[in-house]
Every structure is written in C-alpha cells, then in structure tokens.
Amino acid sequence: MFANTFPDKALIAETVAKMLLEIEAVHIRADEPYTFTSGIKAPVYIDCRKLISYPRIRSAVMDFGASVVLRGAGFEQFDAVAGGETAGIPFAAWLSERLGLPMLYVRKKPKGFGRNAQIEGNLADGARVLLVEDLTTDGGSKIKFAEAIRKAGANVTDTFAVFYYDIFPDTPDRLKAAGMRLHYLTTWWDILAACRKENRFGVEALDQAEAFLKEPLKWSAAHGGIAELPRSEG
C-alpha cells in the first residue's frame, strides 16, 4: 500500500471512528457516568482492546497506523517498536510487523525478580524506538514508558496510539516537552461527528458528551468526579 499515495488523514479518522462504533467499542451515557482511573467522571468510554477480536478491522487499522507513522515520522526513523503493558502490546506486535521492525514491550514497573527487567525483548543500546499504546488521554503513561526505555539505553522520539481523547489541549505539547511526537488515528471529536451523522445514542447523550469534551474537568466536577487532573492518565 505504501507504493501509492497515503490515505487521507480525515478519511482515516472517519473510517476508524466508524469501525469502533461497528464493534461497539464506543460507550456514551450521561445518566451513569464512567469513572476513569484518575477519578474523572465522564459520559464517554472507549474500549480499543475490543479491536483484537476483529481481525479484518484490526488489519485495516494497522495499515492506517503504519501510513500515519511513516508519513509523520519518516520511513527509516525507527529500529524497534515497543508496546506499553498491557493494552499496547498486541498493537505494537501488529504494527512492528507492518513496519518490518523488531518488537518489544515495556512493563509498568520492573519485575521484582531475575534481572528486574522493565523492558522485555532485545533492546540495543541507542536504538530508536516507536512507543505504542491503544489510546492517549493526557500522555502520562507514555512519558513513564519512555523514561524506562531511555533508562535502558535507547531513544524514544515518537509515540503512536489508535485513539486520542483530544480533551486536554496541552497533551501534544506535554509529550513534545518529554521528547515525543504524538501520532494517532481518530479522536472523540471524530466519534461524536459519526454518532450525530448516524443518529446514534440520542441527541441528549451526544450533547452531554460534547459538553464533557469541551470542558472535561468542569463536567467531571459537576457529576461527582475530580476537578483537577493528577497527571496519571494514559
């Protein structure tokens, strides 16, 4: 596919949003908000891990992922692909195959036995690593995984996620300050547009979702969640 022109990014975003809706990975409900690990209350939830059970869709998603990474970073910029434990591991495996690169994964914390390793796989000194996870919210976990890779003697300049929440405007700059460019396929805004176009979930629920996307911490606080971000989300 790379011998031809890359797919249009807007088309990729719309297509992946529709794929996530098709497999029912998208959940929107305002009457019983979801609680994120950080304590944020939200009327939206996305489960990208469901993609692993749909081989045709995940294959297309990985083709899109490879095209976005190659277009955004270049063709010869990486020596390996690393997945963050645990949801990033299968996506890193599939993307590494697409890119023809070795794959490894990063633990959330070092093992408490043996070599006490946090990186699993063969990581060469000075290797240029593409960090992969299933989704990105504020970028906190990406920064922690990148720190572990750098501590092991390699470099991380780019990170890829299938889904980007796009609710905290400073996330790309935060990742950039940590030495990483962010690449992704689709966002909640793309999901919301597809839902309105296809009349999914109902107008009231979508309006609440949009209110959350515009002011997530304000919406969270008004519904019993935290009002300040502790910087622990992915």
C-alpha positions as CSV (number, residue, x, y, z in Angstrom):
1,M,0.0,0.0,0.0
2,F,2.9,2.4,0.6
3,A,3.9,2.4,-3.1
4,N,0.7,4.5,-3.6
5,T,-0.3,7.8,-2.0
6,F,-1.1,7.7,1.7
7,P,-4.8,7.6,2.7
8,D,-6.2,11.0,3.6
9,K,-5.9,11.6,7.4
10,A,-9.5,12.9,7.6
11,L,-10.8,9.7,5.8
12,I,-8.7,7.6,8.2
13,A,-10.2,9.3,11.2
14,E,-13.8,8.9,10.0
15,T,-13.2,5.3,9.0
16,V,-11.6,4.2,12.2
17,A,-14.4,6.0,14.2
18,K,-17.0,4.0,12.2
19,M,-15.0,0.8,12.9
20,L,-15.1,1.4,16.6
21,L,-18.8,2.1,16.5
22,E,-19.4,-1.1,14.5
23,I,-17.7,-3.3,17.0
24,E,-19.5,-1.5,19.9
25,A,-16.3,-0.2,21.4
26,V,-17.8,3.2,22.0
27,H,-20.0,3.8,25.1
28,I,-21.9,7.1,25.8
29,R,-24.2,7.6,28.8
30,A,-24.7,10.7,30.9
31,D,-27.1,9.3,33.5
32,E,-24.5,6.9,34.9
33,P,-21.1,8.5,34.2
34,Y,-18.0,6.3,33.8
35,T,-15.1,6.8,36.3
36,F,-11.6,6.8,34.9
37,T,-8.6,5.6,36.8
38,S,-7.7,9.2,37.6
39,G,-11.1,9.9,39.2
40,I,-12.5,11.8,36.3
41,K,-16.2,11.3,35.8
42,A,-17.2,11.1,32.1
43,P,-20.2,10.3,29.9
44,V,-17.9,8.6,27.4
45,Y,-15.8,5.5,27.4
46,I,-13.8,3.8,24.6
47,D,-12.5,0.2,24.6
48,C,-9.9,-0.1,21.9
49,R,-9.0,-3.5,23.3
50,K,-12.0,-5.0,21.5
51,L,-10.2,-4.5,18.2
52,I,-8.0,-7.5,19.0
53,S,-11.1,-9.8,18.4
54,Y,-11.9,-8.4,14.9
55,P,-9.0,-9.5,12.5
56,R,-10.4,-7.7,9.4
57,I,-10.9,-4.4,11.2
58,R,-7.6,-4.6,13.1
59,S,-5.7,-5.3,9.9
60,A,-7.1,-2.2,8.3
61,V,-6.4,-0.2,11.5
62,M,-2.8,-1.3,11.5
63,D,-2.4,-0.4,7.8
64,F,-3.7,3.0,8.7
65,G,-1.4,3.2,11.7
66,A,1.7,2.3,9.5
67,S,0.8,5.0,7.0
68,V,0.3,7.7,9.7
69,V,3.6,6.9,11.4
70,L,5.6,6.7,8.1
71,R,4.0,10.0,6.9
72,G,4.5,11.8,10.2
73,A,7.9,10.5,11.2
74,G,9.6,9.1,8.1
75,F,10.5,5.7,6.7
76,E,13.8,5.0,8.3
77,Q,13.4,6.6,11.7
78,F,13.0,3.6,14.0
79,D,14.9,0.4,14.9
80,A,12.2,-1.2,17.1
81,V,8.6,-0.9,18.2
82,A,7.7,-1.1,21.9
83,G,4.2,-1.7,23.4
84,G,3.2,-0.4,26.7
85,E,1.9,-3.0,29.2
86,T,-0.7,-4.3,28.6
87,A,-3.1,-2.9,26.0
88,G,-0.3,-1.6,23.8
89,I,1.4,-5.0,23.4
90,P,-0.8,-6.5,20.7
91,F,-0.9,-3.2,18.7
92,A,2.9,-3.0,18.9
93,A,3.2,-6.5,17.6
94,W,1.0,-5.9,14.6
95,L,2.5,-2.5,13.9
96,S,6.0,-3.8,14.1
97,E,5.1,-6.5,11.5
98,R,3.7,-3.8,9.2
99,L,6.9,-1.7,9.6
100,G,9.3,-4.7,9.4
101,L,10.8,-3.9,12.8
102,P,11.7,-5.9,15.9
103,M,9.1,-5.7,18.7
104,L,9.4,-5.5,22.5
105,Y,7.3,-4.4,25.4
106,V,7.6,-2.2,28.5
107,R,6.3,-3.2,31.9
108,K,4.6,-0.6,34.1
109,K,7.2,-1.4,36.7
110,P,10.3,-3.5,36.9
111,K,10.0,-7.2,37.8
112,G,10.8,-7.9,41.3
113,F,13.0,-10.9,40.5
114,G,15.5,-12.2,38.0
115,R,17.1,-9.3,36.1
116,N,14.5,-7.0,37.5
117,A,13.8,-6.0,33.8
118,Q,11.2,-3.5,32.8
119,I,11.9,-4.0,29.0
120,E,11.1,-7.4,27.6
121,G,12.8,-8.3,24.3
122,N,16.1,-7.4,22.7
123,L,16.8,-3.7,23.0
124,A,20.1,-2.5,21.6
125,D,21.9,0.5,23.0
126,G,21.0,3.6,21.2
127,A,18.0,2.0,19.4
128,R,15.4,4.4,18.1
129,V,12.1,3.2,19.5
130,L,8.5,3.9,18.5
131,L,6.3,3.6,21.6
132,V,2.8,2.2,21.0
133,E,-0.4,2.1,23.2
134,D,-4.0,1.7,22.4
135,L,-5.1,5.2,23.5
136,T,-3.9,8.5,24.8
137,T,-5.6,10.9,27.2
138,D,-3.1,13.3,28.9
139,G,0.0,11.3,27.9
140,G,1.1,10.4,31.4
141,S,1.8,6.7,30.9
142,K,3.6,7.5,27.6
143,I,6.1,9.6,29.5
144,K,6.7,6.9,32.1
145,F,7.2,4.2,29.5
146,A,9.6,6.5,27.6
147,E,11.6,7.1,30.7
148,A,12.0,3.3,31.2
149,I,13.2,2.9,27.6
150,R,15.7,5.7,27.9
151,K,16.9,4.4,31.2
152,A,17.6,1.1,29.4
153,G,19.9,3.0,26.9
154,A,17.5,3.5,23.9
155,N,15.8,6.6,22.5
156,V,12.1,7.4,22.1
157,T,11.1,10.3,19.8
158,D,7.6,9.3,18.7
159,T,4.5,7.6,20.2
160,F,1.5,6.1,18.4
161,A,-2.0,5.4,19.7
162,V,-5.0,4.1,17.8
163,F,-7.2,6.6,19.7
164,Y,-6.5,10.0,21.1
165,Y,-9.1,11.5,23.5
166,D,-8.2,15.1,22.4
167,I,-9.8,16.6,25.5
168,F,-6.7,18.2,27.1
169,P,-5.2,20.8,24.7
170,D,-1.7,20.7,26.3
171,T,-1.2,17.0,25.7
172,P,0.8,17.2,22.4
173,D,3.0,20.0,24.0
174,R,3.4,17.9,27.1
175,L,4.6,14.9,25.1
176,K,6.8,17.2,22.9
177,A,8.4,18.6,26.1
178,A,9.1,14.9,27.0
179,G,10.8,14.4,23.6
180,M,8.0,12.7,21.8
181,R,5.7,13.5,18.8
182,L,2.2,12.1,19.0
183,H,0.6,10.1,16.1
184,Y,-2.9,8.8,16.2
185,L,-5.8,7.7,14.0
186,T,-9.0,9.1,15.4
187,T,-10.4,11.1,18.3
188,W,-13.6,11.6,20.4
189,W,-14.5,14.5,18.1
190,D,-14.5,12.1,15.1
191,I,-16.6,9.7,17.1
192,L,-19.1,12.4,18.0
193,A,-19.4,13.5,14.4
194,A,-20.0,10.0,13.2
195,C,-22.6,9.5,16.0
196,R,-24.5,12.6,15.1
197,K,-24.4,11.7,11.4
198,E,-25.8,8.2,12.1
199,N,-28.2,9.2,14.9
200,R,-26.5,7.0,17.5
201,F,-27.1,7.2,21.3
202,G,-29.6,10.1,21.1
203,V,-29.3,13.9,21.0
204,E,-29.3,14.4,24.7
205,A,-26.5,11.9,25.3
206,L,-24.4,13.4,22.5
207,D,-24.9,16.9,23.8
208,Q,-23.6,15.8,27.2
209,A,-20.7,14.0,25.5
210,E,-19.8,17.3,23.7
211,A,-20.1,19.3,26.9
212,F,-17.6,16.9,28.5
213,L,-15.2,17.0,25.6
214,K,-15.2,20.8,25.7
215,E,-14.7,21.1,29.5
216,P,-13.8,17.6,30.9
217,L,-12.8,18.7,34.4
218,K,-15.8,21.0,34.8
219,W,-18.1,18.2,33.7
220,S,-16.4,15.8,36.0
221,A,-16.7,18.0,39.0
222,A,-20.4,18.7,38.3
223,H,-21.0,14.9,38.3
224,G,-19.1,13.9,41.4
225,G,-15.6,13.4,39.9
226,I,-12.3,15.2,40.3
227,A,-11.9,18.8,39.2
228,E,-8.1,18.7,38.7
229,L,-6.0,16.3,36.7
230,P,-3.5,14.3,38.8
231,R,-1.5,13.5,35.6
232,S,-1.8,9.8,35.9
233,E,-4.0,9.1,32.9
234,G,-2.7,7.4,29.7
